[in-house]
Amino acid sequence: NADYPAYDHHKRKNKVIEVYFNNSKSLKTKNNQQLQGFILIDEQGFTHQPQGISIQKNRVSIDLPTDKIITEIRYAYSPYSTANLENESGVPASTCSFKID
C-alpha cells in the first residue's frame, strides 16, 4: 500500500485509547524500534509521554496516566520529529492531533 497511514478514529476503553489508522493492514515502527512520536496533552496544556504504548494490526493502544486528565493526543507534532510509525510498505504515518473526552 503506497498511501500513508492516516488517523481514522479512536476509541476509549477506560484508561486506554485505541487509535485506528487507515491505509494500513499492519502498522510497525521503522527498523522495529520502540514506538515514538505520541504526546499526551493534559487539561492545563502540559505534555506527557505515554507510559504504555503498543501496536496491534492497524491500531495503536495508548495507556493514559491515572493522575492526569488528558484532553488531546498528538502524533509527530515536533519540529524535528523522531516519530517512527509506518505501514507494512514502510510508508510513514502522517501527523495527527485529536481531542479526547
MARDOSE-386952 format. One record per atom (N, C-alpha, C, O, CB): residue number from 0; residue in three letters; chain; atom name; x, y, z. Coordinates in steps of 0.2 Angstrom, whole numbers, plus 5000, padded with zeros to 4 digits. Glycine has a CB too. Layout:
N
SITE/NUM/ALA/A/CA/X/Y/Z .
...
END
This chain:
101
SITE/0/ASN/A/N/5004/4994/5000 .
SITE/0/ASN/A/CA/5000/5000/5000 .
SITE/0/ASN/A/C/5004/5006/5000 .
SITE/0/ASN/A/O/5008/5007/5005 .
SITE/0/ASN/A/CB/4995/5000/5006 .
SITE/1/ALA/A/N/5004/5010/4995 .
SITE/1/ALA/A/CA/5008/5016/4994 .
SITE/1/ALA/A/C/5006/5022/4998 .
SITE/1/ALA/A/O/5009/5027/4998 .
SITE/1/ALA/A/CB/5010/5018/4987 .
SITE/2/ASP/A/N/4999/5022/5000 .
SITE/2/ASP/A/CA/4997/5028/5003 .
SITE/2/ASP/A/C/4999/5028/5011 .
SITE/2/ASP/A/O/5000/5023/5014 .
SITE/2/ASP/A/CB/4989/5028/5003 .
SITE/3/TYR/A/N/5000/5034/5013 .
SITE/3/TYR/A/CA/5002/5034/5020 .
SITE/3/TYR/A/C/4997/5033/5025 .
SITE/3/TYR/A/O/4991/5034/5024 .
SITE/3/TYR/A/CB/5005/5041/5022 .
SITE/4/PRO/A/N/4999/5030/5031 .
SITE/4/PRO/A/CA/4994/5028/5036 .
SITE/4/PRO/A/C/4992/5035/5039 .
SITE/4/PRO/A/O/4996/5039/5041 .
SITE/4/PRO/A/CB/4997/5024/5042 .
SITE/5/ALA/A/N/4985/5036/5040 .
SITE/5/ALA/A/CA/4982/5042/5042 .
SITE/5/ALA/A/C/4977/5040/5048 .
SITE/5/ALA/A/O/4974/5035/5048 .
SITE/5/ALA/A/CB/4979/5046/5037 .
SITE/6/TYR/A/N/4977/5045/5053 .
SITE/6/TYR/A/CA/4972/5044/5058 .
SITE/6/TYR/A/C/4965/5043/5055 .
SITE/6/TYR/A/O/4963/5047/5051 .
SITE/6/TYR/A/CB/4972/5050/5063 .
SITE/7/ASP/A/N/4962/5038/5058 .
SITE/7/ASP/A/CA/4955/5037/5056 .
SITE/7/ASP/A/C/4950/5039/5061 .
SITE/7/ASP/A/O/4945/5043/5060 .
SITE/7/ASP/A/CB/4954/5030/5053 .
SITE/8/HIS/A/N/4951/5035/5067 .
SITE/8/HIS/A/CA/4946/5037/5073 .
SITE/8/HIS/A/C/4950/5034/5079 .
SITE/8/HIS/A/O/4955/5030/5079 .
SITE/8/HIS/A/CB/4939/5034/5072 .
SITE/9/HIS/A/N/4947/5035/5085 .
SITE/9/HIS/A/CA/4949/5032/5091 .
SITE/9/HIS/A/C/4944/5030/5095 .
SITE/9/HIS/A/O/4938/5032/5095 .
SITE/9/HIS/A/CB/4954/5037/5095 .
SITE/10/LYS/A/N/4945/5025/5100 .
SITE/10/LYS/A/CA/4940/5023/5105 .
SITE/10/LYS/A/C/4943/5023/5111 .
SITE/10/LYS/A/O/4949/5022/5112 .
SITE/10/LYS/A/CB/4938/5016/5103 .
SITE/11/ARG/A/N/4939/5025/5116 .
SITE/11/ARG/A/CA/4942/5025/5123 .
SITE/11/ARG/A/C/4939/5019/5127 .
SITE/11/ARG/A/O/4933/5018/5127 .
SITE/11/ARG/A/CB/4940/5031/5127 .
SITE/12/LYS/A/N/4943/5015/5130 .
SITE/12/LYS/A/CA/4941/5010/5135 .
SITE/12/LYS/A/C/4945/5011/5141 .
SITE/12/LYS/A/O/4950/5009/5143 .
SITE/12/LYS/A/CB/4944/5003/5132 .
SITE/13/ASN/A/N/4941/5014/5146 .
SITE/13/ASN/A/CA/4943/5016/5152 .
SITE/13/ASN/A/C/4949/5020/5152 .
SITE/13/ASN/A/O/4949/5026/5149 .
SITE/13/ASN/A/CB/4945/5010/5157 .
SITE/14/LYS/A/N/4955/5018/5154 .
SITE/14/LYS/A/CA/4961/5022/5154 .
SITE/14/LYS/A/C/4966/5020/5148 .
SITE/14/LYS/A/O/4972/5021/5148 .
SITE/14/LYS/A/CB/4965/5022/5160 .
SITE/15/VAL/A/N/4963/5018/5142 .
SITE/15/VAL/A/CA/4967/5016/5136 .
SITE/15/VAL/A/C/4963/5019/5130 .
SITE/15/VAL/A/O/4957/5019/5130 .
SITE/15/VAL/A/CB/4967/5008/5135 .
SITE/16/ILE/A/N/4967/5022/5126 .
SITE/16/ILE/A/CA/4964/5025/5120 .
SITE/16/ILE/A/C/4967/5021/5114 .
SITE/16/ILE/A/O/4973/5019/5114 .
SITE/16/ILE/A/CB/4967/5032/5119 .
SITE/17/GLU/A/N/4963/5018/5110 .
SITE/17/GLU/A/CA/4965/5014/5104 .
SITE/17/GLU/A/C/4964/5019/5098 .
SITE/17/GLU/A/O/4959/5021/5097 .
SITE/17/GLU/A/CB/4960/5008/5103 .
SITE/18/VAL/A/N/4970/5020/5095 .
SITE/18/VAL/A/CA/4970/5025/5089 .
SITE/18/VAL/A/C/4970/5020/5082 .
SITE/18/VAL/A/O/4975/5017/5082 .
SITE/18/VAL/A/CB/4976/5030/5089 .
SITE/19/TYR/A/N/4965/5021/5078 .
SITE/19/TYR/A/CA/4965/5017/5072 .
SITE/19/TYR/A/C/4967/5021/5066 .
SITE/19/TYR/A/O/4966/5027/5066 .
SITE/19/TYR/A/CB/4958/5015/5071 .
SITE/20/PHE/A/N/4971/5018/5062 .
SITE/20/PHE/A/CA/4974/5021/5056 .
SITE/20/PHE/A/C/4971/5018/5050 .
SITE/20/PHE/A/O/4970/5012/5049 .
SITE/20/PHE/A/CB/4982/5021/5056 .
SITE/21/ASN/A/N/4970/5022/5044 .
SITE/21/ASN/A/CA/4968/5019/5038 .
SITE/21/ASN/A/C/4974/5018/5034 .
SITE/21/ASN/A/O/4980/5020/5036 .
SITE/21/ASN/A/CB/4963/5023/5034 .
SITE/22/ASN/A/N/4973/5015/5028 .
SITE/22/ASN/A/CA/4979/5014/5023 .
SITE/22/ASN/A/C/4984/5009/5026 .
SITE/22/ASN/A/O/4990/5010/5024 .
SITE/22/ASN/A/CB/4982/5020/5021 .
SITE/23/SER/A/N/4982/5005/5030 .
SITE/23/SER/A/CA/4987/5000/5033 .
SITE/23/SER/A/C/4984/4994/5035 .
SITE/23/SER/A/O/4978/4994/5039 .
SITE/23/SER/A/CB/4991/5003/5039 .
SITE/24/LYS/A/N/4987/4988/5034 .
SITE/24/LYS/A/CA/4984/4982/5037 .
SITE/24/LYS/A/C/4988/4980/5043 .
SITE/24/LYS/A/O/4985/4977/5048 .
SITE/24/LYS/A/CB/4985/4976/5031 .
SITE/25/SER/A/N/4994/4982/5043 .
SITE/25/SER/A/CA/4998/4981/5049 .
SITE/25/SER/A/C/5003/4987/5050 .
SITE/25/SER/A/O/5007/4988/5046 .
SITE/25/SER/A/CB/5002/4974/5049 .
SITE/26/LEU/A/N/5003/4990/5056 .
SITE/26/LEU/A/CA/5007/4995/5057 .
SITE/26/LEU/A/C/5014/4992/5060 .
SITE/26/LEU/A/O/5013/4987/5063 .
SITE/26/LEU/A/CB/5004/5001/5062 .
SITE/27/LYS/A/N/5019/4996/5060 .
SITE/27/LYS/A/CA/5025/4994/5063 .
SITE/27/LYS/A/C/5030/5000/5064 .
SITE/27/LYS/A/O/5027/5006/5062 .
SITE/27/LYS/A/CB/5029/4989/5058 .
SITE/28/THR/A/N/5035/4999/5067 .
SITE/28/THR/A/CA/5040/5005/5068 .
SITE/28/THR/A/C/5046/5004/5063 .
SITE/28/THR/A/O/5048/4998/5061 .
SITE/28/THR/A/CB/5042/5006/5075 .
SITE/29/LYS/A/N/5049/5010/5061 .
SITE/29/LYS/A/CA/5055/5009/5057 .
SITE/29/LYS/A/C/5060/5005/5061 .
SITE/29/LYS/A/O/5062/5007/5066 .
SITE/29/LYS/A/CB/5057/5016/5055 .
SITE/30/ASN/A/N/5063/5000/5057 .
SITE/30/ASN/A/CA/5068/4996/5060 .
SITE/30/ASN/A/C/5066/4992/5066 .
SITE/30/ASN/A/O/5071/4991/5071 .
SITE/30/ASN/A/CB/5075/5000/5061 .
SITE/31/ASN/A/N/5060/4991/5067 .
SITE/31/ASN/A/CA/5057/4988/5073 .
SITE/31/ASN/A/C/5059/4991/5080 .
SITE/31/ASN/A/O/5060/4988/5085 .
SITE/31/ASN/A/CB/5059/4981/5073 .
SITE/32/GLN/A/N/5060/4998/5080 .
SITE/32/GLN/A/CA/5062/5001/5086 .
SITE/32/GLN/A/C/5056/5002/5090 .
SITE/32/GLN/A/O/5050/5001/5088 .
SITE/32/GLN/A/CB/5065/5008/5084 .
SITE/33/GLN/A/N/5057/5005/5096 .
SITE/33/GLN/A/CA/5052/5007/5101 .
SITE/33/GLN/A/C/5048/5012/5098 .
SITE/33/GLN/A/O/5050/5017/5095 .
SITE/33/GLN/A/CB/5054/5009/5108 .
SITE/34/LEU/A/N/5041/5012/5098 .
SITE/34/LEU/A/CA/5036/5017/5095 .
SITE/34/LEU/A/C/5038/5024/5098 .
SITE/34/LEU/A/O/5038/5024/5104 .
SITE/34/LEU/A/CB/5029/5015/5096 .
SITE/35/GLN/A/N/5038/5029/5094 .
SITE/35/GLN/A/CA/5040/5036/5096 .
SITE/35/GLN/A/C/5035/5041/5093 .
SITE/35/GLN/A/O/5032/5039/5087 .
SITE/35/GLN/A/CB/5047/5038/5095 .
SITE/36/GLY/A/N/5034/5046/5096 .
SITE/36/GLY/A/CA/5030/5052/5092 .
SITE/36/GLY/A/C/5024/5054/5095 .
SITE/36/GLY/A/O/5021/5059/5093 .
SITE/36/GLY/A/CB/5030/5050/5085 .
SITE/37/PHE/A/N/5021/5050/5100 .
SITE/37/PHE/A/CA/5015/5051/5103 .
SITE/37/PHE/A/C/5016/5056/5109 .
SITE/37/PHE/A/O/5020/5054/5113 .
SITE/37/PHE/A/CB/5011/5045/5104 .
SITE/38/ILE/A/N/5012/5061/5110 .
SITE/38/ILE/A/CA/5012/5065/5115 .
SITE/38/ILE/A/C/5005/5066/5118 .
SITE/38/ILE/A/O/5000/5067/5114 .
SITE/38/ILE/A/CB/5015/5072/5113 .
SITE/39/LEU/A/N/5004/5066/5125 .
SITE/39/LEU/A/CA/4998/5067/5128 .
SITE/39/LEU/A/C/4998/5074/5131 .
SITE/39/LEU/A/O/5003/5077/5133 .
SITE/39/LEU/A/CB/4997/5062/5134 .
SITE/40/ILE/A/N/4992/5078/5130 .
SITE/40/ILE/A/CA/4991/5084/5132 .
SITE/40/ILE/A/C/4986/5084/5138 .
SITE/40/ILE/A/O/4981/5082/5137 .
SITE/40/ILE/A/CB/4989/5089/5126 .
SITE/41/ASP/A/N/4988/5087/5144 .
SITE/41/ASP/A/CA/4983/5087/5149 .
SITE/41/ASP/A/C/4979/5093/5149 .
SITE/41/ASP/A/O/4980/5098/5145 .
SITE/41/ASP/A/CB/4986/5087/5156 .
SITE/42/GLU/A/N/4974/5094/5153 .
SITE/42/GLU/A/CA/4969/5099/5153 .
SITE/42/GLU/A/C/4972/5106/5155 .
SITE/42/GLU/A/O/4969/5111/5153 .
SITE/42/GLU/A/CB/4964/5098/5159 .
SITE/43/GLN/A/N/4978/5106/5157 .
SITE/43/GLN/A/CA/4982/5113/5158 .
SITE/43/GLN/A/C/4987/5114/5153 .
SITE/43/GLN/A/O/4990/5119/5153 .
SITE/43/GLN/A/CB/4986/5112/5165 .
SITE/44/GLY/A/N/4987/5110/5148 .
SITE/44/GLY/A/CA/4991/5111/5142 .
SITE/44/GLY/A/C/4998/5108/5142 .
SITE/44/GLY/A/O/5002/5109/5138 .
SITE/44/GLY/A/CB/4992/5118/5141 .
SITE/45/PHE/A/N/5000/5105/5148 .
SITE/45/PHE/A/CA/5006/5102/5149 .
SITE/45/PHE/A/C/5007/5095/5145 .
SITE/45/PHE/A/O/5002/5092/5144 .
SITE/45/PHE/A/CB/5008/5100/5156 .
SITE/46/THR/A/N/5013/5094/5142 .
SITE/46/THR/A/CA/5014/5087/5138 .
SITE/46/THR/A/C/5016/5082/5143 .
SITE/46/THR/A/O/5020/5083/5148 .
SITE/46/THR/A/CB/5018/5089/5133 .
SITE/47/HIS/A/N/5015/5076/5141 .
SITE/47/HIS/A/CA/5017/5070/5144 .
SITE/47/HIS/A/C/5018/5064/5139 .
SITE/47/HIS/A/O/5015/5064/5134 .
SITE/47/HIS/A/CB/5011/5067/5149 .
SITE/48/GLN/A/N/5023/5060/5141 .
SITE/48/GLN/A/CA/5025/5054/5137 .
SITE/48/GLN/A/C/5020/5049/5139 .
SITE/48/GLN/A/O/5019/5048/5145 .
SITE/48/GLN/A/CB/5032/5052/5137 .
SITE/49/PRO/A/N/5018/5045/5134 .
SITE/49/PRO/A/CA/5014/5039/5136 .
SITE/49/PRO/A/C/5018/5034/5140 .
SITE/49/PRO/A/O/5024/5033/5138 .
SITE/49/PRO/A/CB/5011/5035/5130 .
SITE/50/GLN/A/N/5015/5031/5145 .
SITE/50/GLN/A/CA/5019/5026/5149 .
SITE/50/GLN/A/C/5018/5019/5146 .
SITE/50/GLN/A/O/5023/5016/5147 .
SITE/50/GLN/A/CB/5016/5026/5156 .
SITE/51/GLY/A/N/5013/5018/5143 .
SITE/51/GLY/A/CA/5012/5011/5139 .
SITE/51/GLY/A/C/5010/5013/5133 .
SITE/51/GLY/A/O/5005/5016/5132 .
SITE/51/GLY/A/CB/5008/5007/5143 .
SITE/52/ILE/A/N/5013/5010/5128 .
SITE/52/ILE/A/CA/5010/5010/5121 .
SITE/52/ILE/A/C/5012/5004/5117 .
SITE/52/ILE/A/O/5017/5001/5118 .
SITE/52/ILE/A/CB/5013/5017/5117 .
SITE/53/SER/A/N/5007/5002/5113 .
SITE/53/SER/A/CA/5009/4996/5109 .
SITE/53/SER/A/C/5005/4996/5102 .
SITE/53/SER/A/O/5000/5000/5101 .
SITE/53/SER/A/CB/5007/4990/5113 .
SITE/54/ILE/A/N/5007/4992/5097 .
SITE/54/ILE/A/CA/5004/4991/5091 .
SITE/54/ILE/A/C/5000/4985/5090 .
SITE/54/ILE/A/O/5003/4980/5092 .
SITE/54/ILE/A/CB/5009/4992/5085 .
SITE/55/GLN/A/N/4994/4985/5088 .
SITE/55/GLN/A/CA/4990/4979/5086 .
SITE/55/GLN/A/C/4987/4980/5079 .
SITE/55/GLN/A/O/4983/4984/5078 .
SITE/55/GLN/A/CB/4985/4977/5091 .
SITE/56/LYS/A/N/4990/4977/5074 .
SITE/56/LYS/A/CA/4987/4977/5067 .
SITE/56/LYS/A/C/4987/4984/5065 .
SITE/56/LYS/A/O/4993/4987/5064 .
SITE/56/LYS/A/CB/4980/4974/5067 .
SITE/57/ASN/A/N/4981/4987/5064 .
SITE/57/ASN/A/CA/4981/4994/5061 .
SITE/57/ASN/A/C/4979/4999/5067 .
SITE/57/ASN/A/O/4976/5005/5065 .
SITE/57/ASN/A/CB/4976/4995/5056 .
SITE/58/ARG/A/N/4981/4998/5073 .
SITE/58/ARG/A/CA/4979/5002/5078 .
SITE/58/ARG/A/C/4985/5003/5083 .
SITE/58/ARG/A/O/4989/4998/5084 .
SITE/58/ARG/A/CB/4973/5000/5082 .
SITE/59/VAL/A/N/4985/5008/5087 .
SITE/59/VAL/A/CA/4990/5009/5092 .
SITE/59/VAL/A/C/4986/5010/5099 .
SITE/59/VAL/A/O/4981/5014/5099 .
SITE/59/VAL/A/CB/4994/5016/5091 .
SITE/60/SER/A/N/4988/5006/5104 .
SITE/60/SER/A/CA/4985/5007/5110 .
SITE/60/SER/A/C/4989/5011/5115 .
SITE/60/SER/A/O/4995/5010/5116 .
SITE/60/SER/A/CB/4983/5000/5114 .
SITE/61/ILE/A/N/4986/5016/5118 .
SITE/61/ILE/A/CA/4990/5021/5122 .
SITE/61/ILE/A/C/4987/5021/5129 .
SITE/61/ILE/A/O/4981/5022/5130 .
SITE/61/ILE/A/CB/4990/5028/5120 .
SITE/62/ASP/A/N/4991/5019/5134 .
SITE/62/ASP/A/CA/4989/5019/5141 .
SITE/62/ASP/A/C/4989/5026/5144 .
SITE/62/ASP/A/O/4994/5030/5143 .
SITE/62/ASP/A/CB/4993/5015/5146 .
SITE/63/LEU/A/N/4983/5029/5146 .
SITE/63/LEU/A/CA/4983/5036/5149 .
SITE/63/LEU/A/C/4985/5036/5156 .
SITE/63/LEU/A/O/4984/5031/5160 .
SITE/63/LEU/A/CB/4976/5038/5148 .
SITE/64/PRO/A/N/4988/5041/5159 .
SITE/64/PRO/A/CA/4990/5041/5166 .
SITE/64/PRO/A/C/4984/5042/5170 .
SITE/64/PRO/A/O/4979/5044/5168 .
SITE/64/PRO/A/CB/4995/5047/5167 .
SITE/65/THR/A/N/4985/5039/5176 .
SITE/65/THR/A/CA/4979/5039/5181 .
SITE/65/THR/A/C/4978/5045/5185 .
SITE/65/THR/A/O/4973/5046/5188 .
SITE/65/THR/A/CB/4980/5033/5186 .
SITE/66/ASP/A/N/4984/5049/5185 .
SITE/66/ASP/A/CA/4984/5055/5189 .
SITE/66/ASP/A/C/4983/5061/5185 .
SITE/66/ASP/A/O/4984/5067/5188 .
SITE/66/ASP/A/CB/4990/5055/5193 .
SITE/67/LYS/A/N/4982/5061/5179 .
SITE/67/LYS/A/CA/4981/5067/5174 .
SITE/67/LYS/A/C/4975/5066/5170 .
SITE/67/LYS/A/O/4973/5061/5169 .
SITE/67/LYS/A/CB/4987/5068/5170 .
SITE/68/ILE/A/N/4972/5072/5168 .
SITE/68/ILE/A/CA/4966/5072/5164 .
SITE/68/ILE/A/C/4969/5074/5157 .
SITE/68/ILE/A/O/4970/5080/5156 .
SITE/68/ILE/A/CB/4960/5077/5166 .
SITE/69/ILE/A/N/4969/5069/5152 .
SITE/69/ILE/A/CA/4972/5070/5146 .
SITE/69/ILE/A/C/4966/5072/5141 .
SITE/69/ILE/A/O/4961/5069/5141 .
SITE/69/ILE/A/CB/4975/5064/5143 .
SITE/70/THR/A/N/4967/5078/5138 .
SITE/70/THR/A/CA/4962/5080/5133 .
SITE/70/THR/A/C/4963/5080/5126 .
SITE/70/THR/A/O/4959/5081/5122 .
SITE/70/THR/A/CB/4961/5088/5135 .
SITE/71/GLU/A/N/4970/5079/5124 .
SITE/71/GLU/A/CA/4972/5078/5117 .
SITE/71/GLU/A/C/4978/5074/5116 .
SITE/71/GLU/A/O/4982/5073/5121 .
SITE/71/GLU/A/CB/4974/5086/5115 .
SITE/72/ILE/A/N/4978/5071/5111 .
SITE/72/ILE/A/CA/4984/5066/5109 .
SITE/72/ILE/A/C/4986/5069/5102 .
SITE/72/ILE/A/O/4983/5070/5098 .
SITE/72/ILE/A/CB/4982/5059/5109 .
SITE/73/ARG/A/N/4993/5070/5102 .
SITE/73/ARG/A/CA/4996/5072/5095 .
SITE/73/ARG/A/C/5001/5067/5093 .
SITE/73/ARG/A/O/5005/5063/5097 .
SITE/73/ARG/A/CB/5000/5079/5096 .
SITE/74/TYR/A/N/5002/5066/5087 .
SITE/74/TYR/A/CA/5007/5062/5084 .
SITE/74/TYR/A/C/5012/5066/5079 .
SITE/74/TYR/A/O/5009/5069/5075 .
SITE/74/TYR/A/CB/5004/5055/5081 .
SITE/75/ALA/A/N/5018/5065/5080 .
SITE/75/ALA/A/CA/5023/5068/5075 .
SITE/75/ALA/A/C/5022/5076/5075 .
SITE/75/ALA/A/O/5022/5079/5069 .
SITE/75/ALA/A/CB/5022/5065/5068 .
SITE/76/TYR/A/N/5021/5079/5081 .
SITE/76/TYR/A/CA/5020/5086/5081 .
SITE/76/TYR/A/C/5026/5091/5082 .
SITE/76/TYR/A/O/5025/5097/5082 .
SITE/76/TYR/A/CB/5015/5088/5086 .
SITE/77/SER/A/N/5032/5088/5083 .
SITE/77/SER/A/CA/5038/5092/5085 .
SITE/77/SER/A/C/5041/5094/5078 .
SITE/77/SER/A/O/5041/5091/5073 .
SITE/77/SER/A/CB/5043/5088/5089 .
SITE/78/PRO/A/N/5045/5100/5079 .
SITE/78/PRO/A/CA/5048/5102/5073 .
SITE/78/PRO/A/C/5053/5097/5070 .
SITE/78/PRO/A/O/5053/5097/5064 .
SITE/78/PRO/A/CB/5052/5109/5074 .
SITE/79/TYR/A/N/5057/5094/5074 .
SITE/79/TYR/A/CA/5061/5089/5072 .
SITE/79/TYR/A/C/5058/5082/5075 .
SITE/79/TYR/A/O/5059/5081/5081 .
SITE/79/TYR/A/CB/5069/5090/5074 .
SITE/80/SER/A/N/5055/5078/5071 .
SITE/80/SER/A/CA/5051/5073/5074 .
SITE/80/SER/A/C/5055/5066/5074 .
SITE/80/SER/A/O/5059/5065/5069 .
SITE/80/SER/A/CB/5045/5072/5070 .
SITE/81/THR/A/N/5055/5062/5079 .
SITE/81/THR/A/CA/5058/5056/5079 .
SITE/81/THR/A/C/5052/5051/5078 .
SITE/81/THR/A/O/5053/5045/5080 .
SITE/81/THR/A/CB/5062/5055/5086 .
SITE/82/ALA/A/N/5046/5053/5076 .
SITE/82/ALA/A/CA/5041/5048/5075 .
SITE/82/ALA/A/C/5043/5043/5070 .
SITE/82/ALA/A/O/5046/5044/5065 .
SITE/82/ALA/A/CB/5034/5052/5073 .
SITE/83/ASN/A/N/5041/5037/5072 .
SITE/83/ASN/A/CA/5043/5031/5068 .
SITE/83/ASN/A/C/5038/5026/5066 .
SITE/83/ASN/A/O/5039/5020/5064 .
SITE/83/ASN/A/CB/5049/5028/5071 .
SITE/84/LEU/A/N/5031/5028/5066 .
SITE/84/LEU/A/CA/5026/5023/5064 .
SITE/84/LEU/A/C/5025/5023/5057 .
SITE/84/LEU/A/O/5025/5028/5053 .
SITE/84/LEU/A/CB/5019/5026/5068 .
SITE/85/GLU/A/N/5025/5017/5054 .
SITE/85/GLU/A/CA/5024/5016/5047 .
SITE/85/GLU/A/C/5019/5010/5045 .
SITE/85/GLU/A/O/5018/5006/5050 .
SITE/85/GLU/A/CB/5031/5016/5043 .
SITE/86/ASN/A/N/5017/5010/5039 .
SITE/86/ASN/A/CA/5013/5004/5037 .
SITE/86/ASN/A/C/5018/4998/5035 .
SITE/86/ASN/A/O/5024/4999/5035 .
SITE/86/ASN/A/CB/5008/5006/5032 .
SITE/87/GLU/A/N/5014/4993/5032 .
SITE/87/GLU/A/CA/5018/4987/5030 .
SITE/87/GLU/A/C/5023/4988/5024 .
SITE/87/GLU/A/O/5027/4984/5023 .
SITE/87/GLU/A/CB/5013/4981/5029 .
SITE/88/SER/A/N/5021/4994/5021 .
SITE/88/SER/A/CA/5026/4995/5015 .
SITE/88/SER/A/C/5031/5000/5017 .
SITE/88/SER/A/O/5035/5002/5012 .
SITE/88/SER/A/CB/5021/4998/5009 .
SITE/89/GLY/A/N/5032/5002/5023 .
SITE/89/GLY/A/CA/5037/5007/5025 .
SITE/89/GLY/A/C/5035/5014/5024 .
SITE/89/GLY/A/O/5040/5018/5025 .
SITE/89/GLY/A/CB/5043/5005/5022 .
SITE/90/VAL/A/N/5029/5016/5022 .
SITE/90/VAL/A/CA/5027/5022/5021 .
SITE/90/VAL/A/C/5025/5025/5028 .
SITE/90/VAL/A/O/5021/5023/5032 .
SITE/90/VAL/A/CB/5021/5023/5016 .
SITE/91/PRO/A/N/5028/5031/5030 .
SITE/91/PRO/A/CA/5027/5034/5037 .
SITE/91/PRO/A/C/5020/5037/5038 .
SITE/91/PRO/A/O/5017/5039/5033 .
SITE/91/PRO/A/CB/5032/5040/5038 .
SITE/92/ALA/A/N/5018/5036/5044 .
SITE/92/ALA/A/CA/5011/5039/5046 .
SITE/92/ALA/A/C/5011/5046/5046 .
SITE/92/ALA/A/O/5016/5049/5047 .
SITE/92/ALA/A/CB/5009/5036/5053 .
SITE/93/SER/A/N/5006/5049/5044 .
SITE/93/SER/A/CA/5005/5057/5044 .
SITE/93/SER/A/C/5004/5060/5051 .
SITE/93/SER/A/O/5002/5056/5056 .
SITE/93/SER/A/CB/4999/5059/5040 .
SITE/94/THR/A/N/5006/5066/5052 .
SITE/94/THR/A/CA/5005/5070/5058 .
SITE/94/THR/A/C/4997/5070/5059 .
SITE/94/THR/A/O/4993/5070/5055 .
SITE/94/THR/A/CB/5007/5077/5057 .
SITE/95/CYS/A/N/4995/5069/5066 .
SITE/95/CYS/A/CA/4988/5070/5068 .
SITE/95/CYS/A/C/4988/5072/5075 .
SITE/95/CYS/A/O/4992/5072/5079 .
SITE/95/CYS/A/CB/4985/5063/5067 .
SITE/96/SER/A/N/4982/5075/5076 .
SITE/96/SER/A/CA/4980/5078/5083 .
SITE/96/SER/A/C/4973/5077/5084 .
SITE/96/SER/A/O/4969/5078/5079 .
SITE/96/SER/A/CB/4982/5085/5084 .
SITE/97/PHE/A/N/4971/5074/5090 .
SITE/97/PHE/A/CA/4964/5074/5091 .
SITE/97/PHE/A/C/4962/5074/5098 .
SITE/97/PHE/A/O/4966/5073/5102 .
SITE/97/PHE/A/CB/4961/5067/5088 .
SITE/98/LYS/A/N/4956/5077/5099 .
SITE/98/LYS/A/CA/4954/5078/5106 .
SITE/98/LYS/A/C/4951/5072/5109 .
SITE/98/LYS/A/O/4948/5068/5105 .
SITE/98/LYS/A/CB/4948/5084/5106 .
SITE/99/ILE/A/N/4951/5071/5115 .
SITE/99/ILE/A/CA/4948/5065/5119 .
SITE/99/ILE/A/C/4944/5068/5124 .
SITE/99/ILE/A/O/4945/5073/5127 .
SITE/99/ILE/A/CB/4953/5060/5121 .
SITE/100/ASP/A/N/4939/5064/5126 .
SITE/100/ASP/A/CA/4935/5066/5132 .
SITE/100/ASP/A/C/4934/5060/5137 .
SITE/100/ASP/A/O/4930/5061/5142 .
SITE/100/ASP/A/CB/4928/5069/5130 .
END
